[in-house]
Amino acid sequence: MPPSTLERRIMFVEREFTDYTPKNDKVIFIGKGHGWWDAPKDSTGFDIWGINDLILQRGDVDLLFNMHRLEEYSPADMHCVYFASKMGIPIMMVEKYPDIASSIKFPLEDCLKEFGTDYISTAIPFMFAYAAMKGYKQIDCYGINMRGNDEKYKNARASVEFWIGMCMGKGIKVNMYGKYCDCLKAFDRRIYGYNHLQTIPQVINDRALFVTFGTGLDRKALDKFHILLSQQPNGKYHNNLRPIPVVNDPMNLTLFGNLEEMIVKQGDEKRFVGDVGFYNMLHVDTLINTEHSSKIIIFENDNREIVKEDWMKFVADNNINPWTDQKCEHWNGDKPSPYDAYFPKYKLPKGEAFDKFYNEYYMMAARAQYKFPGFIKYVPSSMLDMEEGQRELLKFIGYEDSEIVIPKEEACQQLSTEK
């Protein structure tokens, strides 16, 4: 077994390196993203390569990558580099630094000559390029997810995927572990030209995460949908996981924090996660752009008056009015409530304000279905009253026929009572 971090500290074997010599023909890359901790603790048969501060977590790292010029290092980076060097761990850097004994200069010129490209926009591609140059036969990746919405991160992901392809083209087997990994996955998790397939091929399914949002103004339908989802295997579905209002801007809501908490904190044991709530409709773009495999099901009751009556009773029972502008003459003195942040405000009496909100809400639903075909299903609430309709919705989400559970009437009544 490789020495532990403590054993390496005791050994304090600072060594001089000019190159790196593989011990095995397989290597494990460990990044900093979600799931890095799932990398095997017993690395027998594999070399272990890590990034930056992984050295503070694992003492069995065979090669550490820290691809910045020394003058650009933060104090934390400097600590990691000197700590690794003191433990005799080789560190791949942009230069060979005399005061860092174990530093190795990355062979950039050889790399550019061998591959004929300089498409390197983050540290991870250096790892792939170097592994290919050293003749590895297999690369297993943990915590290299390349999840992120800003342009810099998206560009970095493209570069990483390019180098994965370069390695695969050389016959190297590349395994990307973790269902939160965005690498080598299409935007909609589907194969171009095969959008009619409601499920992903099984070889991909095992690593796929299915995220579902139910929404609509029919509160009874949303309760039914949540009960249906809660009966399905291998899933965790929230009911009204409210978005977080931005400080000093109550109408600017962000679901990203909720999404990360909802998805990541469930752990890898769940393939199906999601949330059911009326406010999800207001943030369709955020939901789909944050989690590209999201499916959104929008419910509308054919009888609009029933929905309005239900909402009017709810706000009357709670003495609130979330739709009327509190500064206009139609405000009737109802108390402010946490729900105020989740609705637009109108200079209209309560009933008329709700009508306007209802119209705008379902206009948004129609536009969303047009904008995101394949991601959104806009259906009548009555679809939940038929087993055939329930099966259709669950298959749209990603469940196989053999996985689907149709809850018995008594189970639905019990869950409804518990709610």
Stockholm file with secondary structure:
# STOCKHOLM 1.0

chainA/1-419         MPPSTLERRIMFVEREFTDYTPKNDKVIFIGKGHGWWDAPKDSTGFDIWGINDLILQRGDVDLLFNMHRLEEYSPADMHCVYFASKMGIPIMMVEKYPDIASSIKFPLEDCLKEFGTDYISTAIPFMFAYAAMKGYKQIDCYGINMRGNDEKYKNARASVEFWIGMCMGKGIKVNMYGKYCDCLKAFDRRIYGYNHLQTIPQVINDRALFVTFGTGLDRKALDKFHILLSQQPNGKYHNNLRPIPVVNDPMNLTLFGNLEEMIVKQGDEKRFVGDVGFYNMLHVDTLINTEHSSKIIIFENDNREIVKEDWMKFVADNNINPWTDQKCEHWNGDKPSPYDAYFPKYKLPKGEAFDKFYNEYYMMAARAQYKFPGFIKYVPSSMLDMEEGQRELLKFIGYEDSEIVIPKEEACQQLSTEK
#=GR chainA/1-419 SS CCCCHHHHHHHCCCCCCSSCCCSSSEEEEECSSTTGGGSCSCCTTCEEEEEGGGGGTCSCCSEEECCSCGGGCCHHHHHHHHHHHHTTCCEEESSCCTTSTTEEECCHHHHHHHHSCCCCCSSHHHHHHHHHHTTCSEEEEESCCCCCCSHHHHHHHHHHHHHHHHHHHTTCEEEECCTTCCTTCCTTSSCTTCTTCSSCCHHHHTTCCEEEEEEESCHHHHHHHHHHHHTSTTEEEEECCCCEEETTEEEEEECHHHHHHHHHTTCTTCSEEEEECGGGGGGHHHHHHHSTTCEEEEEECSCHHHHHHHHHHHHHHTTCCSSBCTTSTTCCCCCCCGGGGGSCCBSSCHHHHHHHHHHHHHHHHHHHHHHSTTTEEEEEGGGGGSHHHHHHHHHHHTCCGGGCCCCCHHHHHHHHHHC
#=GC SS_cons         CCCCHHHHHHHCCCCCCSSCCCSSSEEEEECSSTTGGGSCSCCTTCEEEEEGGGGGTCSCCSEEECCSCGGGCCHHHHHHHHHHHHTTCCEEESSCCTTSTTEEECCHHHHHHHHSCCCCCSSHHHHHHHHHHTTCSEEEEESCCCCCCSHHHHHHHHHHHHHHHHHHHTTCEEEECCTTCCTTCCTTSSCTTCTTCSSCCHHHHTTCCEEEEEEESCHHHHHHHHHHHHTSTTEEEEECCCCEEETTEEEEEECHHHHHHHHHTTCTTCSEEEEECGGGGGGHHHHHHHSTTCEEEEEECSCHHHHHHHHHHHHHHTTCCSSBCTTSTTCCCCCCCGGGGGSCCBSSCHHHHHHHHHHHHHHHHHHHHHHSTTTEEEEEGGGGGSHHHHHHHHHHHTCCGGGCCCCCHHHHHHHHHHC
//
